[in-house]
C-alpha cells in the first residue's frame, strides 16, 4: 500500500498569533535537533511561496490553503492536504476519513473537508471536525490507527503537538504516558495511523525553501515621544526567511516606548529601554537599546529663563546668516521653531517655522567651536545639516534646559543670551554654561497650545468641517442670518481650510442672537465631556451692543466668535489689528481672520 505524508495547511511561516497564556519564548537560541511548536506559533501562519487558492482542485504540495476565519466562532479553519496526489483529508457523518477532491458545489460536502484547531493551555492542540465539532482525531494506543471520536478532556490520545524537525513538520501524538508519544500522523490511502518511522516529505508543510535565522541584530537608536520608527532586524544569514511577521517583539519598559507585531516602534516618554526581537521558529533573538528623548517632534517657543525673552529671527528676515535675537513674546511665526529628531544620531534640528521653499535652521555661525559666536539661521536640508545646526537638550537643576549645539559639546557651550535685560533685538550666542543665579544660558521650551502663551484654548470643534445651527426668530431674521452666513464664508474663503455651514439643521454647535444689558458683544460657551472633549458650543451675539454697529463691525463680532469654535483665544499677544481675536482691533476694518489667526487654526488642527 502506497505511503503518503500529510501536508498540513496550518503552517507556512508568516504572521504569528501569540496568546498571552502561553509562554512561547526562551531568550536563548534553540539547540536541540527537534523543536515542538506551540499552537500560538503555528495557528496564524499563512502560505509558502507559490500557494494558490484551494477553490480549484488541489494537487501538489504548493497548493495549500488555510481556509478562512470563522469570525462568529473565533476559529481558524484549515484543509489538511495529502501530499503526493493533492487530495483533501475529509470526514463523514459516519466518522470515516476518506480522501476527496475539493467539493465546492456540494451543499455539505466541502464542510467535511474543513478542520478546526483548538489550542489547550499546555500548548497541545486538538484537531476537530468542522462539521461535527464534538469529533476529533484520536489515536488508538494498541493499533496506532487514528479515527474520529467524541472529545473527552481526559483522553490524552486526542491531543497533539505541532512540531518541526530536520525531516519536516508533523502532528505528533502528545499522550505523555504512552509509548506512542511523539509518533507522527501519516495518511494512507483510506485510513490514518501514527508512526515512529521516517516520513517523507515534510509532514505539515513544504519547508524546503525555508532558511532559518541563526542571528538577529539591530543598531541602537533614538526616538522622540510620539515618533514612529519601523524596525527590521538584520538577519544572519542574510537570506534567512525570518521576517517581521514571524518575530515576537518585547520592550523592557513600555512606559518608555511601545512596539506592535510588525516592528512599529512608538516613543512614549524620556528614558532608555531595551527592544528585544525573537525569531519564533529558531528562538534566536537580538536586543538593542532605544533612547527615548525629551521632546516630541513639533513646534515650540524658546523662552529665556533669565529675562523671559524669546528666540526670534531678527526682523523676520529669512536669509543666510541672519541673526537670531531675543524679543518680547508676540507668538508670531518668527518666534516659532520646529524640532525634528534624527533617530540615528540623537540630535535635533531646530528649523524656523517661517521657512518657505528654503529651510532655515538655528545654527552657530560658521559652525565655530569658539565661545561667544553668534547664533544665526542658515539654509540646509535634514540630510545636509552641519554640526552647528545639530542640537541636544539637558535638564538643569532649576527645571529649565540647556540647549547644546554639537559644536559646543566638548567645551560645555550652549545657547545663551548676551544680556540679562529685557531689551529687544539682542543677539543670541554660543557661550559657556555657568550654574549660578544668572540663567541667561537656560531656556524654557513651550508649545504654542500651552496656556502660558494665551493663543489657543481647549474650546474646539473636532474638525474644521461643521454646521452652525441658528436658533430663534431674531437669529433667522433678514438682518442677522445673512451676516452669520457671510461670516462663515469669510472663514471658508481664508487659507484656514474650514468648511463651515450655517442653517437650521441639528448640530451641537449653535448660534443665537440675544439682547442683554451687558458689556460683551458676543460670547461662546463650550460644554465638555468627562474626558475633556467638547460636546457642544453655544454662540451668542448681543444685539443690545451690536445693533447700532455697521455690517462690517457686526461681521467682525461673528467671525471673532467663530474663531473661538476653532480654538482661538481672546487677546493674543500680537498688536491690535494683527489678529481678529484682539478686543482692541478696529472692527470696521478687521472682520476677516488675519494671517496670525489662520496660522494658529492650521497649527492646532495639524497636531491632532
Legacy VTK file of the C-alpha trace (Angstrom):
# vtk DataFile Version 3.0
C-alpha trace
ASCII
DATASET POLYDATA
POINTS 608 float
0.000 0.000 0.000
1.499 3.322 -1.053
2.576 5.545 1.775
1.795 9.261 1.669
2.579 12.058 4.040
0.406 14.796 5.485
0.718 18.319 4.263
-0.986 20.415 6.886
-2.227 23.869 5.925
-1.947 25.491 9.297
1.654 26.413 8.967
3.575 28.274 6.351
5.797 30.656 8.263
4.158 34.095 8.222
2.099 36.232 10.625
2.103 34.546 14.011
-0.621 34.772 16.608
0.662 34.771 20.156
-1.624 34.005 23.069
-0.765 35.564 26.386
-1.324 32.449 28.480
1.351 30.515 26.624
4.974 31.133 27.473
6.236 30.965 23.909
9.742 32.337 24.121
13.055 31.498 25.545
15.612 34.236 25.042
18.329 31.766 24.159
18.856 30.038 20.793
17.177 26.653 20.291
19.858 23.984 20.028
18.052 20.620 20.136
17.508 18.737 16.899
13.723 18.892 17.060
11.570 21.765 18.236
7.934 21.333 19.269
5.780 24.245 18.137
3.005 25.596 20.275
-0.251 26.359 18.530
0.403 30.013 19.281
3.366 29.821 16.905
1.630 27.987 14.116
-2.037 28.897 14.110
-1.636 32.216 12.351
0.857 31.107 9.723
-0.196 31.677 6.152
1.265 30.222 2.970
4.570 29.228 1.415
5.659 30.974 -1.803
3.541 29.888 -4.751
0.481 28.881 -2.756
-2.771 29.210 -4.639
-6.405 29.145 -3.644
-7.989 25.823 -2.766
-11.188 26.690 -4.624
-9.886 24.608 -7.537
-8.574 21.041 -7.488
-5.767 20.709 -5.015
-2.736 18.893 -6.354
0.861 19.111 -5.282
2.199 20.350 -2.006
2.366 24.020 -3.070
-1.419 24.153 -3.476
-2.321 24.521 0.143
-4.533 26.939 1.972
-5.601 27.973 5.427
-9.263 28.145 4.510
-10.906 31.067 6.259
-11.567 32.837 9.534
-14.864 31.815 11.099
-15.473 35.135 12.838
-18.677 34.027 14.547
-16.874 31.249 16.379
-13.428 32.783 16.542
-11.809 29.706 14.965
-9.406 29.325 12.074
-10.427 26.665 9.570
-7.914 24.534 7.678
-7.621 21.994 4.920
-5.350 19.000 5.520
-3.836 18.084 2.163
-2.357 14.694 1.254
0.994 15.327 -0.343
1.555 13.201 -3.415
-1.831 13.497 -5.115
-3.244 16.620 -3.504
-6.382 15.049 -2.053
-8.032 16.666 0.947
-8.434 14.739 4.173
-12.157 14.576 4.772
-14.598 13.049 7.240
-18.145 11.819 7.076
-21.121 11.668 9.363
-20.220 8.022 9.998
-16.747 9.017 11.228
-14.672 7.588 8.363
-11.758 9.553 6.937
-11.738 9.414 3.134
-9.536 11.444 0.787
-11.537 13.617 -1.631
-11.134 16.371 -4.165
-12.255 19.851 -3.210
-16.051 19.949 -3.283
-17.383 23.480 -3.524
-20.584 22.500 -5.316
-21.963 20.219 -2.642
-24.234 21.701 -0.006
-22.400 19.928 2.787
-19.560 18.025 1.114
-16.987 20.760 1.411
-17.823 21.226 5.093
-16.392 17.761 5.779
-13.067 18.926 4.332
-12.571 21.648 6.911
-10.927 21.239 10.289
-10.715 23.313 13.449
-7.574 23.555 15.522
-8.161 24.122 19.231
-5.309 25.212 21.456
-5.012 23.936 25.011
-3.259 25.789 27.807
-0.475 23.219 27.690
0.369 24.209 24.115
-1.057 20.975 22.766
-3.799 21.073 20.145
-6.975 19.185 19.303
-7.913 18.651 15.624
-11.706 18.832 15.447
-14.092 18.125 12.588
-15.680 21.380 11.477
-18.883 19.585 10.513
-19.173 17.917 13.906
-17.237 19.857 16.495
-17.614 17.056 19.047
-15.470 14.709 16.950
-11.699 14.939 16.831
-8.696 12.954 15.597
-7.958 10.234 18.153
-5.099 7.702 18.350
-5.774 4.090 19.311
-2.900 3.164 21.624
-2.922 -0.510 20.635
-3.393 -0.353 16.865
-1.845 3.094 16.236
-4.814 3.833 13.972
-6.235 7.369 14.012
-10.009 7.782 13.864
-12.652 10.379 14.657
-14.191 10.031 18.076
-16.054 12.133 20.615
-13.830 14.510 22.500
-13.084 13.892 26.163
-10.806 16.232 28.067
-9.282 13.265 29.906
-8.314 11.412 26.722
-4.641 12.157 26.131
-4.744 10.307 22.788
-6.767 13.164 21.321
-4.015 15.681 21.934
-1.214 16.576 19.542
1.937 18.588 19.262
2.770 20.537 16.132
6.483 20.008 15.556
9.328 20.944 13.269
12.478 18.899 12.691
15.108 18.391 10.027
12.767 15.866 8.405
9.878 18.302 8.176
6.770 19.160 10.123
4.154 16.921 11.630
1.364 16.328 14.084
2.822 14.267 16.933
0.845 12.242 19.404
1.130 14.079 22.717
-0.053 11.384 25.167
2.726 11.800 27.704
2.444 8.311 29.273
2.120 6.465 26.007
4.826 4.602 24.093
3.296 6.397 21.108
4.333 9.805 22.404
5.973 11.665 19.546
4.654 9.314 16.854
3.687 11.283 13.784
0.452 11.334 11.817
0.586 9.541 8.455
-2.117 9.434 5.753
-2.582 6.130 3.899
-4.986 5.559 1.046
-8.080 5.263 3.195
-7.032 5.493 6.789
-4.698 7.314 9.195
-2.045 5.989 11.569
0.716 7.353 13.741
4.216 6.037 13.206
7.733 6.489 14.544
9.205 5.582 11.147
10.745 8.168 8.886
8.246 10.000 6.746
8.527 11.940 3.522
8.230 14.655 2.694
7.583 17.140 5.438
4.505 16.259 7.389
2.752 19.647 7.748
4.188 21.873 5.077
6.887 22.081 2.482
9.736 23.945 4.169
12.462 23.078 1.684
12.639 26.781 0.844
12.985 27.811 4.493
16.345 29.214 5.662
16.361 29.668 9.451
17.898 32.716 11.088
20.931 31.943 13.232
21.412 35.518 14.410
19.459 38.781 14.665
20.876 42.237 15.297
19.928 45.890 15.113
21.735 49.100 15.969
20.613 51.106 18.978
18.689 54.238 18.050
16.912 57.335 19.330
13.234 58.156 19.139
11.159 61.112 20.283
7.874 60.812 22.190
5.056 60.134 19.708
7.596 59.498 16.946
7.321 56.266 14.939
10.100 54.123 13.507
9.741 50.757 11.781
12.414 48.273 12.769
13.525 45.290 10.673
16.291 43.239 12.322
19.386 42.304 10.356
19.354 38.550 9.660
22.217 36.081 9.719
22.447 34.596 7.163
21.156 37.422 5.014
18.896 35.089 3.029
17.127 33.759 6.119
13.353 33.744 5.752
12.851 35.385 9.123
10.693 38.478 8.604
8.890 40.957 10.834
5.663 38.985 10.749
7.439 35.964 12.268
9.072 37.937 15.061
7.979 38.405 18.629
8.776 41.918 19.880
9.167 42.776 23.540
10.021 46.039 25.301
11.787 46.225 28.636
9.777 49.230 29.808
6.530 50.032 27.996
6.325 53.410 29.740
9.261 54.398 27.512
8.070 53.010 24.165
5.670 50.547 22.594
6.049 48.132 19.674
3.475 46.247 17.628
3.786 42.841 15.966
5.160 44.386 12.770
8.067 46.232 14.384
6.372 49.636 14.552
8.120 51.368 17.464
6.466 54.438 19.038
8.203 56.640 21.594
6.303 57.346 24.817
8.459 59.132 27.394
12.072 60.084 28.064
14.415 57.316 29.146
16.231 54.244 27.860
14.921 50.726 27.452
15.696 47.530 25.562
13.894 46.315 22.462
14.135 42.533 22.005
13.184 40.689 18.813
12.918 36.902 18.762
12.593 34.605 15.747
9.646 32.440 16.733
10.905 29.475 14.714
14.562 29.210 15.701
14.308 31.092 19.052
17.308 33.198 18.030
16.994 36.674 19.474
18.618 40.088 19.419
18.409 43.157 21.619
19.129 46.828 21.065
18.892 49.881 23.292
16.366 52.559 22.433
16.937 56.078 23.759
13.677 57.997 24.067
14.372 61.732 24.042
12.699 64.607 25.849
10.720 66.430 23.175
8.228 65.252 20.588
8.837 66.482 17.081
6.813 69.651 16.604
6.642 73.427 17.019
7.984 75.251 20.097
8.879 78.655 21.521
12.249 79.165 23.252
11.929 81.376 26.324
14.980 82.552 28.250
14.769 81.830 31.984
16.703 84.967 32.962
14.704 87.689 31.231
11.633 85.883 29.800
12.544 86.951 26.273
12.047 84.657 23.276
14.355 83.481 20.496
13.338 85.133 17.227
14.662 85.596 13.694
15.690 89.264 13.619
13.184 91.380 11.690
11.700 88.163 10.333
14.250 88.297 7.519
14.817 84.827 6.099
18.289 84.976 4.629
21.568 83.138 5.076
23.397 84.240 8.238
20.577 86.416 9.660
20.962 86.846 13.420
18.695 85.217 15.962
17.837 87.603 18.783
15.853 87.821 21.968
12.472 89.519 21.664
9.350 90.090 23.707
6.678 87.500 23.139
4.118 88.013 20.419
3.777 84.389 19.304
4.304 85.122 15.640
5.895 82.811 13.128
9.383 84.305 13.533
9.398 83.083 17.148
8.325 79.532 16.332
10.823 76.718 15.895
10.228 73.224 14.537
12.093 70.403 16.303
12.933 67.225 14.351
14.890 64.335 15.880
17.379 62.329 13.834
16.749 58.810 15.157
20.206 57.605 14.167
22.300 60.373 15.761
20.086 61.629 18.586
20.493 65.265 17.500
17.580 67.586 16.801
17.359 70.119 14.019
15.658 73.396 15.011
14.103 74.935 11.915
12.467 78.347 11.733
8.718 77.943 11.227
8.969 80.931 8.870
10.924 78.839 6.367
9.412 78.638 2.921
10.685 76.599 -0.004
14.121 77.054 1.555
14.549 75.708 5.089
16.497 77.814 7.577
17.898 76.250 10.731
19.039 77.624 14.074
22.827 77.440 13.849
26.130 78.526 15.319
27.737 80.943 12.884
30.273 79.198 10.625
29.978 76.016 12.746
32.506 77.633 15.054
33.527 75.818 18.276
34.516 79.151 19.857
32.787 80.926 22.726
30.515 83.944 22.085
29.920 83.100 18.438
26.558 84.490 17.216
23.530 82.300 16.652
22.091 82.700 13.158
19.829 80.956 10.674
21.392 79.034 7.796
19.841 77.120 4.933
20.134 73.334 4.701
18.082 70.166 4.482
17.664 67.452 7.091
20.281 65.397 5.245
22.847 68.237 4.901
22.873 69.649 8.439
26.285 70.708 9.690
27.484 70.400 13.298
26.405 73.933 14.148
22.813 73.008 13.217
22.618 69.898 15.432
21.267 70.302 18.974
20.634 68.312 22.124
18.914 69.219 25.390
19.825 68.691 29.013
17.631 69.353 32.040
19.108 71.832 34.521
18.772 71.809 38.289
16.446 74.829 38.046
13.949 72.922 35.907
14.829 74.593 32.625
17.016 73.310 29.759
20.453 73.731 28.311
20.193 73.864 24.523
23.507 72.476 23.303
24.932 72.745 19.775
27.172 69.909 18.656
29.927 72.497 18.115
29.822 73.388 21.810
29.599 69.944 23.389
33.272 69.473 24.166
33.509 72.867 25.957
30.091 72.808 27.649
28.899 75.678 25.478
25.191 76.219 24.941
22.609 78.713 23.678
22.901 81.988 25.615
21.543 85.470 25.519
24.251 88.083 25.915
22.286 90.241 28.381
20.152 89.936 31.470
17.979 92.832 30.374
14.707 92.524 28.526
15.786 94.637 25.561
14.589 93.567 22.138
16.928 92.536 19.306
19.896 91.497 21.468
21.897 88.769 19.706
21.910 85.200 20.965
25.294 83.495 21.197
27.064 80.203 21.806
28.685 80.615 25.206
29.724 78.658 28.286
27.269 77.198 30.736
27.502 78.553 34.276
25.414 77.012 37.012
24.710 80.128 39.041
21.947 82.641 39.756
22.166 84.041 36.237
20.068 81.996 33.875
20.985 83.564 30.567
22.114 80.077 29.496
18.876 78.299 30.409
15.610 78.098 28.495
12.023 77.025 28.783
10.675 75.107 25.804
6.981 75.849 25.311
4.389 74.620 22.815
2.009 77.160 21.236
-1.024 75.479 22.822
0.422 75.960 26.322
-1.952 78.199 28.350
1.020 80.446 29.148
1.062 81.601 25.533
-2.534 82.865 25.567
-3.003 81.891 21.912
-5.212 78.805 21.946
-7.927 77.306 24.116
-9.473 73.871 24.613
-12.759 75.046 23.053
-12.533 73.418 19.624
-14.727 71.591 17.150
-13.383 68.106 16.374
-12.721 69.079 12.749
-12.763 72.231 10.654
-15.911 70.987 8.919
-19.047 71.654 10.952
-22.531 73.160 10.848
-23.770 76.055 12.987
-27.463 75.777 13.826
-29.178 79.147 14.131
-31.790 79.371 16.891
-34.570 81.914 17.412
-36.536 84.324 15.253
-34.030 87.182 15.519
-31.169 84.898 14.516
-33.085 83.639 11.492
-34.369 87.090 10.511
-33.386 89.133 7.486
-30.741 91.147 9.387
-28.621 88.617 11.256
-28.962 85.350 9.332
-27.266 86.642 6.140
-24.469 88.181 8.241
-23.856 84.883 10.062
-23.708 83.077 6.717
-21.314 85.695 5.305
-19.085 85.396 8.379
-18.833 81.616 7.948
-17.965 82.114 4.271
-15.261 84.603 5.240
-13.580 81.814 7.213
-14.134 79.310 4.398
-12.546 81.674 1.872
-9.455 82.139 4.005
-6.400 79.856 3.931
-7.601 78.115 7.104
-9.298 75.341 5.071
-12.543 75.457 7.037
-15.863 74.167 5.747
-18.475 75.851 7.946
-22.152 75.810 7.039
-24.956 77.814 8.631
-28.593 76.711 8.761
-31.347 75.194 10.878
-30.382 71.503 10.817
-29.435 69.850 14.078
-25.903 70.472 15.311
-24.091 70.585 18.651
-22.771 73.980 17.547
-25.363 76.750 17.779
-25.777 80.499 17.351
-28.445 82.704 18.880
-28.957 86.467 18.753
-29.940 87.727 22.213
-30.389 91.138 23.804
-28.662 91.558 27.163
-27.817 94.751 29.022
-24.179 93.734 29.471
-20.830 94.902 28.117
-19.958 91.971 25.867
-20.688 91.929 22.149
-20.657 88.171 21.779
-19.566 85.060 23.629
-19.251 81.288 23.274
-19.923 78.668 25.924
-18.374 75.227 25.414
-19.734 72.128 27.135
-17.179 69.433 27.929
-17.483 65.698 28.385
-15.888 63.651 31.183
-12.617 63.283 29.278
-12.379 66.956 28.405
-13.792 66.515 24.910
-16.020 69.273 23.519
-19.607 68.050 23.336
-21.225 71.295 22.174
-20.541 75.006 21.760
-23.147 77.776 22.111
-22.555 81.168 20.456
-24.491 84.263 21.499
-24.488 87.605 19.659
-25.651 90.513 21.837
-27.913 92.749 19.737
-28.117 95.244 22.609
-24.450 96.109 21.946
-24.145 95.277 18.254
-27.353 96.531 16.631
-26.027 100.052 16.112
-22.768 98.789 14.536
-22.176 98.800 10.800
-22.352 95.473 8.963
-18.566 95.050 8.831
-18.334 95.538 12.600
-21.210 93.052 13.106
-19.353 90.524 10.939
-16.187 91.217 12.948
-18.055 90.157 16.085
-19.420 86.994 14.453
-16.148 85.928 12.794
-14.376 86.542 16.118
-16.809 84.205 17.888
-16.415 81.577 15.164
-12.672 81.853 15.870
-13.430 80.513 19.355
-15.065 77.442 17.762
-11.634 76.908 16.157
-9.736 77.099 19.490
-8.529 80.725 19.168
-8.229 82.571 22.451
-9.057 86.198 23.158
-6.387 88.891 23.088
-3.312 87.081 21.782
-0.045 88.943 22.355
0.309 90.397 18.838
-0.547 94.002 18.009
-4.220 95.044 17.920
-5.071 94.738 14.243
-2.823 91.720 13.621
-5.469 89.389 14.969
-9.228 89.075 14.638
-9.177 87.845 18.238
-7.897 91.091 19.793
-10.664 93.003 21.564
-8.957 96.314 20.736
-8.966 95.702 16.965
-10.717 98.125 14.640
-13.909 96.131 13.980
-14.824 98.184 10.935
-11.534 97.154 9.306
-10.603 93.784 10.855
-13.518 91.435 10.224
-11.588 88.671 8.463
-9.144 86.213 10.059
-5.627 87.616 9.830
-2.521 85.582 8.827
-1.720 85.161 12.529
-5.183 83.677 13.184
-5.006 81.401 10.143
-1.572 80.148 11.196
-2.896 79.191 14.627
-6.010 77.450 13.302
-3.933 75.387 10.896
-1.455 74.598 13.654
-3.991 73.425 16.219
-5.719 71.075 13.778
-2.422 69.742 12.452
-1.394 68.336 15.836
-4.457 66.135 16.278
LINES 1 609
608 0 1 2 3 4 5 6 7 8 9 10 11 12 13 14 15 16 17 18 19 20 21 22 23 24 25 26 27 28 29 30 31 32 33 34 35 36 37 38 39 40 41 42 43 44 45 46 47 48 49 50 51 52 53 54 55 56 57 58 59 60 61 62 63 64 65 66 67 68 69 70 71 72 73 74 75 76 77 78 79 80 81 82 83 84 85 86 87 88 89 90 91 92 93 94 95 96 97 98 99 100 101 102 103 104 105 106 107 108 109 110 111 112 113 114 115 116 117 118 119 120 121 122 123 124 125 126 127 128 129 130 131 132 133 134 135 136 137 138 139 140 141 142 143 144 145 146 147 148 149 150 151 152 153 154 155 156 157 158 159 160 161 162 163 164 165 166 167 168 169 170 171 172 173 174 175 176 177 178 179 180 181 182 183 184 185 186 187 188 189 190 191 192 193 194 195 196 197 198 199 200 201 202 203 204 205 206 207 208 209 210 211 212 213 214 215 216 217 218 219 220 221 222 223 224 225 226 227 228 229 230 231 232 233 234 235 236 237 238 239 240 241 242 243 244 245 246 247 248 249 250 251 252 253 254 255 256 257 258 259 260 261 262 263 264 265 266 267 268 269 270 271 272 273 274 275 276 277 278 279 280 281 282 283 284 285 286 287 288 289 290 291 292 293 294 295 296 297 298 299 300 301 302 303 304 305 306 307 308 309 310 311 312 313 314 315 316 317 318 319 320 321 322 323 324 325 326 327 328 329 330 331 332 333 334 335 336 337 338 339 340 341 342 343 344 345 346 347 348 349 350 351 352 353 354 355 356 357 358 359 360 361 362 363 364 365 366 367 368 369 370 371 372 373 374 375 376 377 378 379 380 381 382 383 384 385 386 387 388 389 390 391 392 393 394 395 396 397 398 399 400 401 402 403 404 405 406 407 408 409 410 411 412 413 414 415 416 417 418 419 420 421 422 423 424 425 426 427 428 429 430 431 432 433 434 435 436 437 438 439 440 441 442 443 444 445 446 447 448 449 450 451 452 453 454 455 456 457 458 459 460 461 462 463 464 465 466 467 468 469 470 471 472 473 474 475 476 477 478 479 480 481 482 483 484 485 486 487 488 489 490 491 492 493 494 495 496 497 498 499 500 501 502 503 504 505 506 507 508 509 510 511 512 513 514 515 516 517 518 519 520 521 522 523 524 525 526 527 528 529 530 531 532 533 534 535 536 537 538 539 540 541 542 543 544 545 546 547 548 549 550 551 552 553 554 555 556 557 558 559 560 561 562 563 564 565 566 567 568 569 570 571 572 573 574 575 576 577 578 579 580 581 582 583 584 585 586 587 588 589 590 591 592 593 594 595 596 597 598 599 600 601 602 603 604 605 606 607
